């Protein structure tokens, strides 16, 4: 099968959509399929193009057998509104232009989190006259409202109308959790056009990375319990809770807990300035790190914080990082409600906290310290339910179904098409 995949993000970027797209595509190529990815010059989250790349109108490379076409976009940091919208719009236009010249295609796939990439997929579907699978990993523009970046107004209502039109144009929608499925159904997307294929983890790769981490351990403070937050430091993530928790510990005369904030984003500079103003020596900002370094950081941590602001929308989110952390049997402080929290609790991979509540965060850390063995069992759970190999096969089966092509026997034996319409 010949797959055209449109993704705003792709390696060497290290965010969730880049990782999910790459992990699926490299497996499809390995199994004999032709995959072309149209993406931007890597620049997320700083808006600075990575070393070795340039923001050209069109360039091409091959990554693990995947044909990667990079198109020009107006690069912007992952903050603010107007410049990011311009970034999204320019990618939509140049990606559609690049897709026009990809004639040998059986199916088009476009992935969120922002829907301008989805609309590039819609335009490509119309131009190439091929079916479209739309992958929804975030509900946009509702997420803008959830983080307080905008208030509901005429512009938001226009964007919501465009969002519904995009869903209607897709032949199939793949989403990552049951919460998203329910939200899509509320937007009048027929249930039989929605597949739930969650994020997962490559267990073999994690094992290799953990072994490498053991051979080259990361330096950590003596006599301190380390809680790490790893990922985008944005408006949605509500990391003021870390500053507040560290302040409470300092005021109580405690310095036995150290918080690491690993990553970059719109809020990093402000949070770091606030930590410096309060003289919080137990909050350490590591900045953005290469993806291959992340397992070492997880391995060096006593617990990892996964956190989003407390909103109804974020209770539908399924952060991909939970699977990687659980695969290393490091306890999670789960500051995300809903289905994702239940995954962590069912897998005995961590404890829950009330999002945005510093006292709840500290109570969760104390609970982990008292009984670490009780929340270090995540690996076996994700191995059974969230194996990336099997999830990639499920999505490939869905693509064959939409394209009207026979499912290869290898995939057919492992995963019937109907399974892609059930939650994991």
C-alpha positions as CSV (number, residue, x, y, z in Angstrom):
1,X,0.0,0.0,0.0
2,X,1.1,3.6,-0.7
3,X,0.5,5.9,2.2
4,X,0.7,9.7,2.2
5,X,1.0,11.0,5.7
6,X,0.7,14.7,6.6
7,X,2.1,15.7,10.0
8,X,3.1,19.1,11.1
9,X,5.7,17.5,13.4
10,X,8.2,14.7,12.7
11,X,11.6,13.6,14.0
12,X,14.1,15.0,15.0
13,X,11.3,16.8,16.8
14,X,10.4,14.8,19.9
15,X,6.8,15.7,20.8
16,X,4.0,13.2,20.9
17,X,2.6,13.6,17.3
18,X,6.1,13.3,15.9
19,X,6.9,10.2,17.8
20,X,3.6,8.4,17.1
21,X,3.8,9.2,13.4
22,X,7.4,8.0,13.1
23,X,6.8,4.8,15.1
24,X,3.9,3.8,12.9
25,X,5.4,4.8,9.6
26,X,8.7,3.0,10.2
27,X,6.9,-0.3,10.9
28,X,4.7,0.1,7.8
29,X,7.9,0.6,5.7
30,X,9.5,-2.4,7.3
31,X,6.5,-4.5,6.3
32,X,6.8,-3.5,2.7
33,X,4.6,-0.5,2.3
34,X,5.6,2.8,0.7
35,X,5.2,5.8,3.1
36,X,5.7,9.5,2.3
37,X,5.5,12.0,5.1
38,X,5.0,15.7,4.3
39,X,6.1,17.8,7.3
40,X,7.9,21.1,8.2
41,X,11.5,21.9,8.9
42,X,12.0,20.8,12.5
43,X,11.6,23.8,14.8
44,X,9.3,22.9,17.7
45,X,8.9,24.2,20.4
46,X,11.4,27.1,20.1
47,X,10.6,28.3,16.5
48,X,14.3,27.9,15.7
49,X,15.1,25.5,12.8
50,X,17.2,22.6,14.1
51,X,20.9,22.4,13.1
52,X,21.4,20.7,9.8
53,X,18.1,21.8,8.4
54,X,16.8,24.8,6.6
55,X,13.3,26.2,6.1
56,X,13.3,25.7,2.3
57,X,10.3,25.6,0.0
58,X,10.9,21.9,-0.5
59,X,13.5,19.4,0.6
60,X,13.6,15.7,0.8
61,X,15.3,13.0,2.9
62,X,14.9,9.4,3.9
63,X,14.5,8.4,7.5
64,X,14.4,4.6,8.2
65,X,13.0,4.0,4.7
66,X,10.3,6.7,5.1
67,X,10.3,9.3,2.3
68,X,10.2,12.6,4.2
69,X,9.3,15.8,2.2
70,X,9.8,19.0,4.2
71,X,8.0,22.2,3.1
72,X,8.4,25.8,4.0
73,X,6.3,27.3,6.8
74,X,6.4,30.5,8.8
75,X,8.3,29.2,11.8
76,X,7.1,30.4,15.2
77,X,7.7,29.5,18.8
78,X,5.1,27.4,20.5
79,X,3.5,30.4,22.2
80,X,1.2,33.2,21.4
81,X,-1.7,33.0,18.9
82,X,-1.3,35.1,15.8
83,X,2.2,33.8,14.8
84,X,1.3,30.2,15.6
85,X,-1.9,30.5,13.4
86,X,0.3,31.8,10.6
87,X,2.7,28.9,11.1
88,X,-0.3,26.4,10.8
89,X,-1.8,28.2,7.8
90,X,1.4,28.3,5.8
91,X,2.1,24.6,6.5
92,X,-1.5,23.8,5.3
93,X,-0.8,25.6,2.0
94,X,2.7,24.3,1.3
95,X,1.8,20.7,2.4
96,X,-1.2,20.7,0.0
97,X,1.0,22.0,-2.8
98,X,3.6,19.2,-2.1
99,X,0.8,16.6,-1.9
100,X,-0.4,17.6,-5.4
101,X,2.8,16.0,-6.9
102,X,2.4,12.7,-5.0
103,X,0.4,10.8,-7.6
104,X,1.0,7.2,-6.5
105,X,-1.1,7.2,-3.4
106,X,-3.7,4.7,-2.0
107,X,-4.7,6.6,1.1
108,X,-4.1,10.0,2.7
109,X,-3.6,10.3,6.5
110,X,-3.5,13.7,8.3
111,X,-2.9,14.1,12.0
112,X,-3.7,16.8,14.5
113,X,-3.3,18.4,17.2
114,X,-4.2,21.5,15.1
115,X,-6.8,21.1,12.5
116,X,-5.0,23.1,9.7
117,X,-3.0,19.9,9.1
118,X,-6.3,18.1,9.0
119,X,-7.5,20.5,6.3
120,X,-4.3,19.9,4.3
121,X,-5.4,16.3,4.4
122,X,-8.9,17.3,3.2
123,X,-7.5,19.3,0.3
124,X,-5.1,16.5,-0.6
125,X,-8.1,14.1,-0.6
126,X,-10.0,16.3,-3.1
127,X,-6.9,16.9,-5.3
128,X,-5.7,13.3,-5.4
129,X,-9.2,11.7,-5.2
130,X,-8.1,9.3,-2.6
131,X,-9.7,8.4,0.8
132,X,-8.7,10.3,3.9
133,X,-8.1,9.0,7.4
134,X,-8.1,11.9,9.9
135,X,-6.1,11.2,13.1
136,X,-7.5,13.3,16.0
137,X,-5.1,13.7,19.0
138,X,-6.6,16.9,20.3
139,X,-9.9,18.8,19.9
140,X,-9.0,22.1,18.3
141,X,-10.1,25.0,18.7
142,X,-11.6,23.8,22.0
143,X,-8.2,23.3,23.5
144,X,-7.5,27.1,22.9
145,X,-10.4,27.8,25.2
146,X,-9.3,25.2,27.7
147,X,-6.0,26.9,28.3
148,X,-7.4,30.4,28.4
149,X,-5.6,31.6,25.3
150,X,-8.9,33.0,23.9
151,X,-12.4,33.5,25.0
152,X,-15.4,32.2,23.1
153,X,-16.1,34.7,20.4
154,X,-17.0,35.0,16.7
155,X,-13.6,33.7,15.6
156,X,-13.9,30.6,17.7
157,X,-17.4,29.9,16.4
158,X,-16.0,30.2,12.8
159,X,-13.2,27.8,13.7
160,X,-15.7,25.3,15.2
161,X,-17.8,25.4,12.0
162,X,-14.6,24.7,10.0
163,X,-13.7,21.9,12.5
164,X,-17.1,20.1,11.9
165,X,-16.7,20.4,8.1
166,X,-13.3,18.8,8.4
167,X,-14.7,15.8,10.3
168,X,-17.5,15.4,7.7
169,X,-14.9,15.3,4.9
170,X,-12.9,12.4,6.4
171,X,-13.6,8.8,5.3
172,X,-12.5,7.6,8.7
173,X,-11.4,9.2,12.0
174,X,-8.8,7.6,14.2
175,X,-8.5,8.9,17.7
176,X,-6.4,7.9,20.8
177,X,-9.0,7.4,23.5
178,X,-12.7,6.8,24.4
179,X,-13.0,10.4,25.7
180,X,-12.2,11.7,22.2
181,X,-14.7,9.3,20.6
182,X,-17.5,10.6,22.8
183,X,-16.5,14.2,22.0
184,X,-16.6,13.4,18.3
185,X,-19.9,11.7,18.6
186,X,-21.3,14.8,20.2
187,X,-20.1,16.7,17.1
188,X,-22.3,14.3,15.0
189,X,-19.5,12.1,13.7
190,X,-21.1,8.7,13.1
191,X,-19.8,6.0,15.5
192,X,-19.0,3.6,12.7
193,X,-16.5,6.1,11.2
194,X,-14.5,6.4,14.4
195,X,-11.6,4.0,15.4
196,X,-9.9,4.2,18.8
197,X,-6.2,3.3,18.5
198,X,-4.4,4.6,21.5
199,X,-0.8,5.6,21.9
200,X,1.7,2.9,23.1
201,X,5.3,2.1,23.6
202,X,8.0,0.1,21.8
203,X,9.1,-2.2,24.6
204,X,12.1,-3.6,22.8
205,X,13.5,-0.1,22.2
206,X,12.7,0.9,25.8
207,X,14.7,-2.1,27.1
208,X,17.7,-1.1,25.0
209,X,17.5,2.5,26.2
210,X,17.1,1.4,29.8
211,X,20.2,-0.8,29.4
212,X,22.1,2.2,28.0
213,X,20.9,4.4,30.8
214,X,22.2,1.8,33.3
215,X,25.6,1.9,31.6
216,X,25.7,5.7,31.6
217,X,23.6,6.8,34.5
218,X,22.5,10.4,34.9
219,X,23.9,12.4,37.8
220,X,21.3,13.1,40.5
221,X,21.3,14.8,43.9
222,X,22.3,12.7,46.9
223,X,19.6,12.2,49.6
224,X,16.8,13.8,47.6
225,X,13.7,12.3,46.1
226,X,13.6,13.4,42.4
227,X,10.3,14.1,40.7
228,X,10.6,14.9,37.0
229,X,8.3,16.6,34.6
230,X,9.4,15.7,31.0
231,X,7.7,17.3,28.0
232,X,6.3,20.6,26.7
233,X,6.2,23.4,29.2
234,X,3.1,25.1,27.9
235,X,0.0,26.9,29.0
236,X,-2.0,23.6,29.1
237,X,0.4,21.9,31.5
238,X,-0.2,24.0,34.6
239,X,3.3,23.7,36.0
240,X,2.8,26.5,38.4
241,X,1.8,23.6,40.7
242,X,5.5,22.6,40.9
243,X,6.6,26.1,41.9
244,X,3.8,26.1,44.6
245,X,4.7,22.7,45.9
246,X,8.4,23.5,46.1
247,X,7.6,26.7,48.0
248,X,5.5,24.8,50.5
249,X,8.4,22.4,51.1
250,X,10.9,25.2,51.5
251,X,8.6,27.0,54.0
252,X,8.3,23.8,55.9
253,X,12.1,23.5,56.2
254,X,12.3,20.6,53.8
255,X,14.8,20.1,51.0
256,X,14.4,16.4,50.5
257,X,12.5,16.6,47.3
258,X,13.9,18.0,44.0
259,X,11.8,18.8,41.0
260,X,13.2,18.5,37.5
261,X,11.5,20.3,34.6
262,X,12.8,18.9,31.4
263,X,11.6,20.5,28.2
264,X,10.8,23.9,26.7
265,X,7.7,25.8,25.7
266,X,5.7,29.0,26.1
267,X,5.8,29.0,29.9
268,X,9.4,27.8,30.6
269,X,11.0,31.2,30.8
270,X,8.3,32.6,33.1
271,X,8.4,29.6,35.4
272,X,12.1,29.6,35.6
273,X,12.2,33.3,36.4
274,X,9.6,32.7,39.2
275,X,11.7,29.9,40.7
276,X,14.7,32.1,40.7
277,X,12.8,35.0,42.2
278,X,11.6,32.7,45.0
279,X,15.1,31.2,45.4
280,X,13.8,27.7,44.9
281,X,17.0,25.6,44.6
282,X,15.0,22.4,44.5
283,X,13.4,23.3,41.1
284,X,15.9,22.6,38.3
285,X,15.2,23.4,34.7
286,X,17.0,21.2,32.2
287,X,15.7,22.6,29.0
288,X,15.0,20.6,25.9
289,X,17.0,17.4,25.6
290,X,17.4,14.8,22.7
291,X,14.8,12.1,22.7
292,X,17.4,9.4,23.3
293,X,18.3,11.1,26.6
294,X,14.7,10.8,28.0
295,X,15.0,7.2,29.2
296,X,18.1,8.2,31.3
297,X,16.1,11.0,32.9
298,X,13.2,8.7,33.7
299,X,15.6,6.1,35.0
300,X,17.2,8.7,37.3
301,X,13.8,9.8,38.7
302,X,12.0,8.4,41.7
303,X,8.7,9.6,40.2
304,X,7.5,11.4,37.1
305,X,4.8,14.0,37.0
306,X,2.3,14.0,34.2
307,X,0.1,17.1,34.5
308,X,-2.5,19.2,32.7
309,X,-4.7,22.0,33.9
310,X,-8.0,20.9,35.4
311,X,-10.6,21.2,32.6
312,X,-13.3,18.9,31.3
313,X,-11.5,18.8,27.9
314,X,-8.2,17.5,29.3
315,X,-10.1,14.7,31.0
316,X,-10.3,13.2,27.5
317,X,-6.6,13.4,26.8
318,X,-4.3,10.4,26.7
319,X,-0.7,11.6,27.1
320,X,1.7,9.3,25.2
321,X,4.4,9.8,27.8
322,X,2.5,7.7,30.4
323,X,3.3,4.5,28.4
324,X,7.0,5.2,28.2
325,X,7.2,6.0,31.9
326,X,5.2,2.9,32.9
327,X,7.4,0.8,30.6
328,X,10.4,1.7,32.8
329,X,8.4,0.9,36.0
330,X,8.9,4.4,37.3
331,X,5.9,5.7,39.4
332,X,3.7,8.4,37.9
333,X,2.1,11.2,39.8
334,X,-0.9,11.5,37.5
335,X,-2.3,15.0,37.3
336,X,-4.6,14.2,34.4
337,X,-8.1,13.0,35.1
338,X,-10.3,10.7,33.1
339,X,-9.3,7.7,31.0
340,X,-5.6,8.3,31.2
341,X,-5.6,8.4,35.0
342,X,-7.5,5.1,35.0
343,X,-4.9,3.5,32.8
344,X,-2.1,4.4,35.3
345,X,-4.1,3.2,38.3
346,X,-5.3,0.0,36.6
347,X,-1.7,-0.7,35.6
348,X,-0.4,0.0,39.2
349,X,1.9,2.5,37.6
350,X,1.4,5.5,39.8
351,X,-0.9,7.5,42.0
352,X,-3.5,10.2,41.2
353,X,-3.4,13.8,42.3
354,X,-5.9,16.6,41.9
355,X,-4.7,18.8,38.9
356,X,-3.4,22.1,40.0
357,X,-3.4,21.3,43.8
358,X,0.1,21.5,45.3
359,X,-0.9,19.8,48.5
360,X,-2.3,16.9,46.4
361,X,1.0,16.7,44.5
362,X,3.0,16.5,47.8
363,X,0.6,13.9,49.2
364,X,1.1,11.8,46.1
365,X,4.9,12.0,46.4
366,X,4.6,10.9,50.1
367,X,2.4,8.0,49.1
368,X,5.0,6.8,46.5
369,X,7.8,7.2,49.0
370,X,6.0,5.0,51.5
371,X,5.2,2.2,49.1
372,X,7.2,2.5,45.9
373,X,6.9,-1.2,45.0
374,X,3.1,-0.9,44.9
375,X,3.3,1.5,42.0
376,X,6.2,0.2,40.0
377,X,4.3,-2.4,38.0
378,X,3.4,-0.5,34.8
379,X,5.6,-2.4,32.4
380,X,3.7,-5.6,32.4
381,X,0.4,-3.7,31.9
382,X,1.5,-1.7,28.9
383,X,3.2,-4.8,27.4
384,X,-0.2,-6.4,27.4
385,X,-2.4,-3.5,26.4
386,X,-0.3,-0.8,24.7
387,X,2.4,-2.5,22.6
388,X,3.3,-0.2,19.7
389,X,3.8,-3.1,17.3
390,X,0.3,-4.3,17.6
391,X,-1.2,-0.8,17.6
392,X,0.6,0.0,14.3
393,X,-0.9,-3.1,12.8
394,X,-4.3,-2.1,14.0
395,X,-4.0,1.3,12.3
396,X,-2.6,-0.3,9.1
397,X,-5.6,-2.6,9.0
398,X,-7.9,0.4,9.2
399,X,-6.0,2.1,6.3
400,X,-6.4,-1.0,4.2
401,X,-10.1,-1.0,5.0
402,X,-10.6,2.6,4.0
403,X,-8.5,2.3,0.9
404,X,-10.5,-0.7,-0.2
405,X,-7.5,-3.0,-0.4
406,X,-7.2,-6.5,1.0
407,X,-5.6,-6.7,4.4
408,X,-2.3,-8.7,4.2
409,X,-2.7,-12.1,5.8
410,X,0.0,-11.3,8.4
411,X,-2.1,-8.4,9.7
412,X,-5.4,-10.1,9.2
413,X,-4.5,-13.0,11.4
414,X,-3.3,-10.7,14.2
415,X,-6.0,-8.0,14.2
416,X,-9.4,-8.0,12.6
417,X,-10.6,-4.7,11.2
418,X,-13.4,-4.6,13.7
419,X,-11.0,-4.5,16.6
420,X,-9.8,-1.0,15.5
421,X,-13.3,0.2,16.5
422,X,-13.0,-0.9,20.0
423,X,-11.2,0.7,22.9
424,X,-8.0,-0.9,24.0
